[in-house]
């Protein structure tokens, strides 16, 4: 198996390993972390082991869901994961998601991880469009997307059922040309499209 990763100043996004089991179970089973996530109930050891086995050989850009561990460069600790769902019918379009252990919230790690995966998607994988959705009550998530200049394209009313409640979602998207306009503007140039 070829190891794959993307590094930032403080983080490394990499394939899951067996050694991530304890950390994965801890944050996936934290009610505050899972509150706005789609997985719902408690994650068992068996489910976590199967998840790690499935994700351990996947690379960002493969068709379907790929989830990468978010690891602190300084300690090697796994603090969350970032997901990329590359669409089978249009492999230049994908959806992202992200999860961080509660003790690592409000430290800029989510912004750093999402920026890294967007950079990889647009600059290395030739992606055209990246989508993200989040529960409307998850203000920290939709504020992060808006800081990255994602456009809010929809507000879905009572679009999913969780904990005996119908919940609303926001849908966001970012295009390749918008990403390059955003990143190039700070470096004295624009990418041109013919």
N, C-alpha and C positions, 0 to 999 in steps of 0.2 A: 504494500500500500504506500502510495506517495503522500507525504504530509503536505498540507496546504495551509497557508496562513496569510493574514494581512496585519501589519503592525502600525501602530501610531506611537505618539510620544509616551503614553502611559499604558497602552493596552495592546493585546494581541487577540485577533479573531482567528480561531483555529477549529479544526475538526474536534469533536468530542472524543474523549478517551475514557477508559474504565475508571481511571483515578478521579474523574469528575462526579462519580456517583453520589458521594455524600453531599457535596455542594448543591448538585442538581435537586436532590430530594429536599434539602433544607429550604431553598428559595421557592421551589414549585409547590411546596406544602404550606407556605406562609399565607394565611388568608388575606393579608394586605397586598401581597404580590399578586395573588391569583384573582383578586377582586374583579378586575376588568379584563381578564384573559379568557380565552375560549375553552380552556381545558377543564374548567369546572371543578370536579371532585378531587379528592386526595390522589396524589401520584404514588403508587406502590413501588416497592423496590423492584419487583418484576417488570413493571411498566417502564421504569427508569432504565433498567438494564437493557431492555429491548430497544428503547429510544436511542441510547448511546450506541448500541450495535448498528442500528440503521443509519445513524448520522456520522459514524466514525470514518466512513470512506467517501462521503459526499463532498463536493466542492461547490462553491457559489457559482451559479450559472447553469447547473444541471437542471433539466426539466423537473418540476415538482418542488416540494418543500425541502429546503436544506437549512438546518439550524446549526449555527456555529457557536462554540463556547466563547464567552468574553472573559479574558484572563488578564490579570494585572501583570504587567511586565516586571515590576519590582519584586513581587513575591511568588508569582506563578499561581496565585489563588484564582479559582473560577468564581466570577461574581454575577454571571447571568448568561444570556444567550441572545443572539440576533438571528432572525429568520429571513430567508429569501425564497419566495415561491415564484419560480420561472414558469411562465405559462406555456403549455404544450402547443396550443394553437398559434401562439405568437411569441417565440422565444426572445424577442427584444423587449418584451414587457414583463414586469414582475411586480410582486407585492412584498413589502417588508413588514417585519414585526420585531419587537424587542422587549426584553424582560431583564430586570436587574434585581438582585437581592436587596432587601429593604435598607440594610446598613450602608449601602453604596449609593443611595438616592441623593440628589441635590449636590453632587460633586462634579458634574459635567461629564460623567462617564457615558451616559446614554448619547449625548450630543457627539462625543468623540467616536463612539462605535458606529452610530448611524452615518456620520460624515464619512467614515472610512469605508463602509459598505457602499455608499452612494458613489464615492470616488472610484472604487473598484468596478462597480457596475457600469458607470458611464465612460470611464477612461480605459478600462481593460476589456470589458465584456461587450462593448458597443450597444448597451441598452438604450432604448428610445424613451421608455416611460416607466416610472416607478410609482406604485400606488401604496397607500397606507390607510387603514381605517382605525378608529378608536371610539370607545364609548364616550358620549358627550360629557359624562361626569368626570372623565379622566383628563383634567385640565393640564396637568404636567405633560402628558403625552401630546395633546394637540398643540400646546404652546411650543414644544420642541419642534414639531413639524412646521409650524408657522415661522419659527426662527430660521429654519432651513429653506424658507420660501416655497414650501409646498402650497399649492392652491387648495382651498376647501371647495370641493366640487359638489358635494351633496350633504344633506342632513336627512338621514333615513329615520323615519318616525317608527318607533316600536318594531325594530327590524330583527331583533333576536330575543329569545326568552331565556332568562337565567334567574335562578333563585326565586321562582314563582312571580317574576316581574318581567314585563315587556320593556326592553331598553332601546334607547336611541343611539345611533352611530353617526359620526362624521366620516366622510370619505375625502381623502386628499390625493393629489398627484403632483409629480414633478417631471418635466420633460428634459431630455438631454440638452437641448438648446438653452433651456432655462438654467440648468446646472452650469454650463460653460459660461453663460452670461454672468452668473453669480460669482464663479470662482475666478474667471479671467479679469473681471472688472478691478479686482484688487491687485492685479499683476501687470496693469498697463496694456491690455490688449483684449480683443474680442475674437472669438472663433467665428469664422465666416461660413455660411452655408450657401451652396450653389443651387 
